[in-house]
Amino acid sequence: MTALAPSLPQRLGLRMSLAARGVDTLTLLMLPAAAFLLLLFVYPFLYGLWISFQPKEGGAFANYGRFFSDPFLYDTIWSTLRLALPVTLVNLLIAVPIALRVRLMRRQRVLTTILVIPITLGTVLVAQGLLNYLGPQGWFNRTLMAAHLISSPVRLLHNYWGVFLSLLITGLPFTFLLTLSYVSGVDPALENAAATLGAGAPSRFRTILLPLLLPGLAITFCLSFVQAFSVFPSAVLLGAPSGPTRVISLAAYEAAFEQYDYGLASAIAMIMGAVQLGVVVVVLAGRGLLYRGASGGKG
């Protein structure tokens, strides 16, 4: 029994040989995470892709052909982009100055907690609050009418702006946290040195902060855009699902649970992912043209 067991030098030699190939204890710790990723992300994606090529009628690409031949379906791409892109840009424009200010505050955690509260509320609860606040008989309209600023309620719900405001409220905390992580990583000594040389605040932001933040802002834009592009509850509760806020996720839902055409729903989901990937590639390619180097910040 003792003779069959590998000797200590043999075991050490095997361990060193595996380590030379990149297989060590740390690598083995990644196996559960890899299995989790495979089961919950890779397999569902491949299964959905396979279903998308299994139409009820026609050839393998019939579902994709049906989507791009029906304006009621392919127009959902532009409807979703018209919501996601402006919301992402506005969130980024709001988050940057707030993050620049918050990083200099002593009680940074208090304000950060206040700004992050909308994340904990959830999309449905935010939509319910907007229905009560911005509705025809909501506080906003009643206050304006009581002040004689308007004669009839302003319509801010069940249209484009209702969904826009909901995405703005729920997306800003996420964008702010990402932006703050990059802004906090920029050494204040760089700005102080520029200020000593006479550079004003706009000049310091343009020549020092913006180049350092650009890689991080590009990543923030991509993540925020993907979050906004997948809008669904807000489009139903606060928008016009059969009109300007008929988003692509709603088209996939209708195909799956109203028409029971899972092949078409999977094809729409694949197209949705392709559009998101296309925008992300364009943004990252643009970042590569404008900036090359390590990204600033802790994010």
TORKOL-4160 file (C-alpha; in steps of 0.2 Angstrom, whole numbers, padded with zeros to 4 digits, m for minus):
299
<pt num="1" X="0000" Y="0000" Z="0000"/>
<pt num="2" X="0014" Y="0012" Z="0005"/>
<pt num="3" X="0024" Y="0008" Z="m0011"/>
<pt num="4" X="0009" Y="0012" Z="m0022"/>
<pt num="5" X="0006" Y="0029" Z="m0015"/>
<pt num="6" X="0015" Y="0043" Z="m0024"/>
<pt num="7" X="0030" Y="0050" Z="m0015"/>
<pt num="8" X="0031" Y="0068" Z="m0009"/>
<pt num="9" X="0044" Y="0074" Z="m0022"/>
<pt num="10" X="0032" Y="0066" Z="m0036"/>
<pt num="11" X="0017" Y="0076" Z="m0028"/>
<pt num="12" X="0027" Y="0092" Z="m0028"/>
<pt num="13" X="0033" Y="0089" Z="m0045"/>
<pt num="14" X="0015" Y="0087" Z="m0052"/>
<pt num="15" X="0009" Y="0102" Z="m0042"/>
<pt num="16" X="0023" Y="0113" Z="m0050"/>
<pt num="17" X="0020" Y="0106" Z="m0067"/>
<pt num="18" X="0001" Y="0110" Z="m0066"/>
<pt num="19" X="0006" Y="0127" Z="m0059"/>
<pt num="20" X="0017" Y="0131" Z="m0074"/>
<pt num="21" X="0002" Y="0128" Z="m0085"/>
<pt num="22" X="m0009" Y="0140" Z="m0075"/>
<pt num="23" X="m0018" Y="0126" Z="m0065"/>
<pt num="24" X="m0016" Y="0130" Z="m0046"/>
<pt num="25" X="m0027" Y="0131" Z="m0031"/>
<pt num="26" X="m0033" Y="0149" Z="m0035"/>
<pt num="27" X="m0038" Y="0142" Z="m0052"/>
<pt num="28" X="m0048" Y="0128" Z="m0045"/>
<pt num="29" X="m0058" Y="0141" Z="m0034"/>
<pt num="30" X="m0064" Y="0149" Z="m0050"/>
<pt num="31" X="m0073" Y="0133" Z="m0055"/>
<pt num="32" X="m0089" Y="0136" Z="m0045"/>
<pt num="33" X="m0090" Y="0153" Z="m0053"/>
<pt num="34" X="m0087" Y="0146" Z="m0070"/>
<pt num="35" X="m0101" Y="0133" Z="m0067"/>
<pt num="36" X="m0113" Y="0146" Z="m0061"/>
<pt num="37" X="m0110" Y="0157" Z="m0076"/>
<pt num="38" X="m0112" Y="0142" Z="m0088"/>
<pt num="39" X="m0128" Y="0136" Z="m0080"/>
<pt num="40" X="m0137" Y="0153" Z="m0078"/>
<pt num="41" X="m0130" Y="0163" Z="m0093"/>
<pt num="42" X="m0121" Y="0153" Z="m0106"/>
<pt num="43" X="m0133" Y="0138" Z="m0107"/>
<pt num="44" X="m0149" Y="0149" Z="m0107"/>
<pt num="45" X="m0142" Y="0160" Z="m0121"/>
<pt num="46" X="m0137" Y="0145" Z="m0132"/>
<pt num="47" X="m0154" Y="0137" Z="m0129"/>
<pt num="48" X="m0163" Y="0153" Z="m0134"/>
<pt num="49" X="m0152" Y="0155" Z="m0149"/>
<pt num="50" X="m0157" Y="0137" Z="m0154"/>
<pt num="51" X="m0175" Y="0140" Z="m0152"/>
<pt num="52" X="m0175" Y="0156" Z="m0162"/>
<pt num="53" X="m0170" Y="0145" Z="m0177"/>
<pt num="54" X="m0185" Y="0133" Z="m0174"/>
<pt num="55" X="m0200" Y="0143" Z="m0182"/>
<pt num="56" X="m0218" Y="0137" Z="m0182"/>
<pt num="57" X="m0217" Y="0139" Z="m0201"/>
<pt num="58" X="m0204" Y="0141" Z="m0214"/>
<pt num="59" X="m0185" Y="0139" Z="m0214"/>
<pt num="60" X="m0173" Y="0142" Z="m0200"/>
<pt num="61" X="m0172" Y="0161" Z="m0202"/>
<pt num="62" X="m0191" Y="0163" Z="m0204"/>
<pt num="63" X="m0193" Y="0171" Z="m0186"/>
<pt num="64" X="m0180" Y="0184" Z="m0191"/>
<pt num="65" X="m0187" Y="0187" Z="m0208"/>
<pt num="66" X="m0204" Y="0189" Z="m0200"/>
<pt num="67" X="m0197" Y="0202" Z="m0187"/>
<pt num="68" X="m0189" Y="0213" Z="m0200"/>
<pt num="69" X="m0203" Y="0212" Z="m0212"/>
<pt num="70" X="m0216" Y="0218" Z="m0200"/>
<pt num="71" X="m0215" Y="0237" Z="m0196"/>
<pt num="72" X="m0225" Y="0234" Z="m0180"/>
<pt num="73" X="m0211" Y="0223" Z="m0174"/>
<pt num="74" X="m0195" Y="0231" Z="m0180"/>
<pt num="75" X="m0200" Y="0249" Z="m0176"/>
<pt num="76" X="m0199" Y="0243" Z="m0158"/>
<pt num="77" X="m0180" Y="0244" Z="m0160"/>
<pt num="78" X="m0181" Y="0263" Z="m0163"/>
<pt num="79" X="m0194" Y="0266" Z="m0150"/>
<pt num="80" X="m0182" Y="0258" Z="m0137"/>
<pt num="81" X="m0167" Y="0267" Z="m0143"/>
<pt num="82" X="m0177" Y="0284" Z="m0142"/>
<pt num="83" X="m0179" Y="0280" Z="m0124"/>
<pt num="84" X="m0163" Y="0272" Z="m0119"/>
<pt num="85" X="m0150" Y="0283" Z="m0127"/>
<pt num="86" X="m0157" Y="0300" Z="m0121"/>
<pt num="87" X="m0160" Y="0293" Z="m0104"/>
<pt num="88" X="m0142" Y="0287" Z="m0103"/>
<pt num="89" X="m0135" Y="0303" Z="m0109"/>
<pt num="90" X="m0145" Y="0313" Z="m0096"/>
<pt num="91" X="m0141" Y="0302" Z="m0082"/>
<pt num="92" X="m0123" Y="0303" Z="m0086"/>
<pt num="93" X="m0123" Y="0322" Z="m0087"/>
<pt num="94" X="m0132" Y="0323" Z="m0071"/>
<pt num="95" X="m0121" Y="0311" Z="m0062"/>
<pt num="96" X="m0104" Y="0318" Z="m0066"/>
<pt num="97" X="m0106" Y="0335" Z="m0058"/>
<pt num="98" X="m0115" Y="0327" Z="m0043"/>
<pt num="99" X="m0100" Y="0315" Z="m0041"/>
<pt num="100" X="m0087" Y="0329" Z="m0043"/>
<pt num="101" X="m0096" Y="0338" Z="m0029"/>
<pt num="102" X="m0099" Y="0323" Z="m0017"/>
<pt num="103" X="m0081" Y="0317" Z="m0018"/>
<pt num="104" X="m0076" Y="0333" Z="m0009"/>
<pt num="105" X="m0090" Y="0332" Z="0005"/>
<pt num="106" X="m0086" Y="0326" Z="0023"/>
<pt num="107" X="m0102" Y="0317" Z="0025"/>
<pt num="108" X="m0102" Y="0308" Z="0008"/>
<pt num="109" X="m0110" Y="0292" Z="0014"/>
<pt num="110" X="m0126" Y="0302" Z="0019"/>
<pt num="111" X="m0129" Y="0310" Z="0002"/>
<pt num="112" X="m0124" Y="0294" Z="m0007"/>
<pt num="113" X="m0137" Y="0284" Z="0003"/>
<pt num="114" X="m0151" Y="0297" Z="m0001"/>
<pt num="115" X="m0146" Y="0296" Z="m0020"/>
<pt num="116" X="m0146" Y="0277" Z="m0020"/>
<pt num="117" X="m0163" Y="0275" Z="m0011"/>
<pt num="118" X="m0173" Y="0274" Z="m0028"/>
<pt num="119" X="m0163" Y="0257" Z="m0032"/>
<pt num="120" X="m0171" Y="0249" Z="m0016"/>
<pt num="121" X="m0189" Y="0255" Z="m0021"/>
<pt num="122" X="m0190" Y="0245" Z="m0037"/>
<pt num="123" X="m0197" Y="0250" Z="m0054"/>
<pt num="124" X="m0215" Y="0246" Z="m0050"/>
<pt num="125" X="m0215" Y="0256" Z="m0034"/>
<pt num="126" X="m0207" Y="0271" Z="m0043"/>
<pt num="127" X="m0220" Y="0269" Z="m0056"/>
<pt num="128" X="m0234" Y="0269" Z="m0043"/>
<pt num="129" X="m0227" Y="0285" Z="m0035"/>
<pt num="130" X="m0226" Y="0294" Z="m0052"/>
<pt num="131" X="m0244" Y="0289" Z="m0055"/>
<pt num="132" X="m0249" Y="0297" Z="m0039"/>
<pt num="133" X="m0238" Y="0312" Z="m0041"/>
<pt num="134" X="m0239" Y="0317" Z="m0059"/>
<pt num="135" X="m0256" Y="0311" Z="m0064"/>
<pt num="136" X="m0270" Y="0323" Z="m0069"/>
<pt num="137" X="m0276" Y="0324" Z="m0051"/>
<pt num="138" X="m0258" Y="0322" Z="m0043"/>
<pt num="139" X="m0249" Y="0334" Z="m0032"/>
<pt num="140" X="m0239" Y="0341" Z="m0046"/>
<pt num="141" X="m0254" Y="0346" Z="m0057"/>
<pt num="142" X="m0264" Y="0352" Z="m0043"/>
<pt num="143" X="m0250" Y="0363" Z="m0036"/>
<pt num="144" X="m0248" Y="0371" Z="m0053"/>
<pt num="145" X="m0266" Y="0374" Z="m0055"/>
<pt num="146" X="m0268" Y="0381" Z="m0038"/>
<pt num="147" X="m0254" Y="0393" Z="m0042"/>
<pt num="148" X="m0264" Y="0398" Z="m0058"/>
<pt num="149" X="m0248" Y="0393" Z="m0068"/>
<pt num="150" X="m0258" Y="0381" Z="m0079"/>
<pt num="151" X="m0277" Y="0380" Z="m0083"/>
<pt num="152" X="m0278" Y="0361" Z="m0086"/>
<pt num="153" X="m0267" Y="0346" Z="m0081"/>
<pt num="154" X="m0251" Y="0343" Z="m0090"/>
<pt num="155" X="m0250" Y="0326" Z="m0097"/>
<pt num="156" X="m0234" Y="0318" Z="m0091"/>
<pt num="157" X="m0240" Y="0300" Z="m0090"/>
<pt num="158" X="m0245" Y="0286" Z="m0102"/>
<pt num="159" X="m0234" Y="0294" Z="m0115"/>
<pt num="160" X="m0215" Y="0295" Z="m0119"/>
<pt num="161" X="m0211" Y="0307" Z="m0104"/>
<pt num="162" X="m0219" Y="0295" Z="m0091"/>
<pt num="163" X="m0207" Y="0281" Z="m0096"/>
<pt num="164" X="m0192" Y="0294" Z="m0098"/>
<pt num="165" X="m0195" Y="0300" Z="m0080"/>
<pt num="166" X="m0196" Y="0283" Z="m0073"/>
<pt num="167" X="m0180" Y="0277" Z="m0081"/>
<pt num="168" X="m0171" Y="0293" Z="m0076"/>
<pt num="169" X="m0176" Y="0291" Z="m0057"/>
<pt num="170" X="m0172" Y="0272" Z="m0057"/>
<pt num="171" X="m0156" Y="0274" Z="m0068"/>
<pt num="172" X="m0148" Y="0289" Z="m0060"/>
<pt num="173" X="m0142" Y="0280" Z="m0044"/>
<pt num="174" X="m0134" Y="0266" Z="m0053"/>
<pt num="175" X="m0125" Y="0279" Z="m0065"/>
<pt num="176" X="m0120" Y="0290" Z="m0050"/>
<pt num="177" X="m0112" Y="0276" Z="m0041"/>
<pt num="178" X="m0102" Y="0270" Z="m0056"/>
<pt num="179" X="m0096" Y="0288" Z="m0059"/>
<pt num="180" X="m0092" Y="0291" Z="m0041"/>
<pt num="181" X="m0080" Y="0276" Z="m0041"/>
<pt num="182" X="m0070" Y="0284" Z="m0055"/>
<pt num="183" X="m0071" Y="0302" Z="m0049"/>
<pt num="184" X="m0065" Y="0297" Z="m0032"/>
<pt num="185" X="m0050" Y="0288" Z="m0040"/>
<pt num="186" X="m0043" Y="0304" Z="m0048"/>
<pt num="187" X="m0029" Y="0312" Z="m0037"/>
<pt num="188" X="m0034" Y="0329" Z="m0031"/>
<pt num="189" X="m0016" Y="0334" Z="m0032"/>
<pt num="190" X="m0018" Y="0335" Z="m0051"/>
<pt num="191" X="m0031" Y="0348" Z="m0050"/>
<pt num="192" X="m0023" Y="0358" Z="m0036"/>
<pt num="193" X="m0007" Y="0359" Z="m0047"/>
<pt num="194" X="m0017" Y="0365" Z="m0061"/>
<pt num="195" X="m0026" Y="0378" Z="m0050"/>
<pt num="196" X="m0009" Y="0384" Z="m0044"/>
<pt num="197" X="m0004" Y="0387" Z="m0062"/>
<pt num="198" X="m0019" Y="0398" Z="m0064"/>
<pt num="199" X="m0031" Y="0385" Z="m0073"/>
<pt num="200" X="m0049" Y="0389" Z="m0070"/>
<pt num="201" X="m0062" Y="0375" Z="m0065"/>
<pt num="202" X="m0069" Y="0373" Z="m0083"/>
<pt num="203" X="m0051" Y="0372" Z="m0090"/>
<pt num="204" X="m0046" Y="0359" Z="m0076"/>
<pt num="205" X="m0061" Y="0348" Z="m0080"/>
<pt num="206" X="m0058" Y="0349" Z="m0099"/>
<pt num="207" X="m0039" Y="0346" Z="m0098"/>
<pt num="208" X="m0037" Y="0335" Z="m0083"/>
<pt num="209" X="m0053" Y="0327" Z="m0076"/>
<pt num="210" X="m0061" Y="0323" Z="m0093"/>
<pt num="211" X="m0047" Y="0313" Z="m0101"/>
<pt num="212" X="m0045" Y="0303" Z="m0085"/>
<pt num="213" X="m0063" Y="0300" Z="m0083"/>
<pt num="214" X="m0067" Y="0296" Z="m0101"/>
<pt num="215" X="m0063" Y="0277" Z="m0101"/>
<pt num="216" X="m0074" Y="0275" Z="m0085"/>
<pt num="217" X="m0088" Y="0286" Z="m0092"/>
<pt num="218" X="m0088" Y="0275" Z="m0107"/>
<pt num="219" X="m0090" Y="0259" Z="m0097"/>
<pt num="220" X="m0104" Y="0268" Z="m0086"/>
<pt num="221" X="m0113" Y="0273" Z="m0102"/>
<pt num="222" X="m0113" Y="0255" Z="m0108"/>
<pt num="223" X="m0119" Y="0248" Z="m0092"/>
<pt num="224" X="m0132" Y="0261" Z="m0090"/>
<pt num="225" X="m0138" Y="0260" Z="m0108"/>
<pt num="226" X="m0140" Y="0241" Z="m0106"/>
<pt num="227" X="m0151" Y="0243" Z="m0091"/>
<pt num="228" X="m0162" Y="0256" Z="m0099"/>
<pt num="229" X="m0163" Y="0247" Z="m0115"/>
<pt num="230" X="m0171" Y="0232" Z="m0106"/>
<pt num="231" X="m0186" Y="0243" Z="m0100"/>
<pt num="232" X="m0202" Y="0234" Z="m0098"/>
<pt num="233" X="m0213" Y="0238" Z="m0082"/>
<pt num="234" X="m0211" Y="0257" Z="m0085"/>
<pt num="235" X="m0216" Y="0255" Z="m0103"/>
<pt num="236" X="m0232" Y="0246" Z="m0098"/>
<pt num="237" X="m0237" Y="0256" Z="m0082"/>
<pt num="238" X="m0232" Y="0273" Z="m0087"/>
<pt num="239" X="m0231" Y="0273" Z="m0106"/>
<pt num="240" X="m0242" Y="0269" Z="m0121"/>
<pt num="241" X="m0238" Y="0251" Z="m0125"/>
<pt num="242" X="m0247" Y="0251" Z="m0142"/>
<pt num="243" X="m0239" Y="0268" Z="m0146"/>
<pt num="244" X="m0223" Y="0278" Z="m0144"/>
<pt num="245" X="m0217" Y="0267" Z="m0129"/>
<pt num="246" X="m0219" Y="0250" Z="m0138"/>
<pt num="247" X="m0202" Y="0244" Z="m0133"/>
<pt num="248" X="m0194" Y="0228" Z="m0140"/>
<pt num="249" X="m0195" Y="0219" Z="m0123"/>
<pt num="250" X="m0214" Y="0221" Z="m0124"/>
<pt num="251" X="m0214" Y="0213" Z="m0142"/>
<pt num="252" X="m0204" Y="0198" Z="m0135"/>
<pt num="253" X="m0217" Y="0196" Z="m0121"/>
<pt num="254" X="m0232" Y="0197" Z="m0132"/>
<pt num="255" X="m0224" Y="0184" Z="m0144"/>
<pt num="256" X="m0220" Y="0172" Z="m0130"/>
<pt num="257" X="m0236" Y="0174" Z="m0118"/>
<pt num="258" X="m0249" Y="0180" Z="m0130"/>
<pt num="259" X="m0245" Y="0172" Z="m0146"/>
<pt num="260" X="m0236" Y="0157" Z="m0138"/>
<pt num="261" X="m0223" Y="0158" Z="m0151"/>
<pt num="262" X="m0207" Y="0155" Z="m0141"/>
<pt num="263" X="m0197" Y="0154" Z="m0157"/>
<pt num="264" X="m0201" Y="0172" Z="m0162"/>
<pt num="265" X="m0199" Y="0178" Z="m0144"/>
<pt num="266" X="m0182" Y="0170" Z="m0144"/>
<pt num="267" X="m0177" Y="0178" Z="m0160"/>
<pt num="268" X="m0183" Y="0195" Z="m0154"/>
<pt num="269" X="m0172" Y="0193" Z="m0138"/>
<pt num="270" X="m0157" Y="0189" Z="m0149"/>
<pt num="271" X="m0160" Y="0204" Z="m0159"/>
<pt num="272" X="m0162" Y="0214" Z="m0143"/>
<pt num="273" X="m0145" Y="0208" Z="m0137"/>
<pt num="274" X="m0137" Y="0211" Z="m0154"/>
<pt num="275" X="m0143" Y="0229" Z="m0154"/>
<pt num="276" X="m0136" Y="0232" Z="m0136"/>
<pt num="277" X="m0120" Y="0224" Z="m0141"/>
<pt num="278" X="m0119" Y="0235" Z="m0157"/>
<pt num="279" X="m0121" Y="0251" Z="m0146"/>
<pt num="280" X="m0108" Y="0245" Z="m0134"/>
<pt num="281" X="m0095" Y="0241" Z="m0147"/>
<pt num="282" X="m0098" Y="0258" Z="m0155"/>
<pt num="283" X="m0095" Y="0267" Z="m0138"/>
<pt num="284" X="m0080" Y="0257" Z="m0134"/>
<pt num="285" X="m0073" Y="0259" Z="m0151"/>
<pt num="286" X="m0075" Y="0278" Z="m0149"/>
<pt num="287" X="m0067" Y="0277" Z="m0133"/>
<pt num="288" X="m0052" Y="0268" Z="m0140"/>
<pt num="289" X="m0050" Y="0282" Z="m0154"/>
<pt num="290" X="m0051" Y="0296" Z="m0141"/>
<pt num="291" X="m0041" Y="0288" Z="m0127"/>
<pt num="292" X="m0028" Y="0274" Z="m0125"/>
<pt num="293" X="m0021" Y="0269" Z="m0108"/>
<pt num="294" X="m0026" Y="0264" Z="m0091"/>
<pt num="295" X="m0043" Y="0270" Z="m0085"/>
<pt num="296" X="m0043" Y="0282" Z="m0070"/>
<pt num="297" X="m0053" Y="0278" Z="m0054"/>
<pt num="298" X="m0056" Y="0264" Z="m0043"/>
<pt num="299" X="m0070" Y="0257" Z="m0054"/>
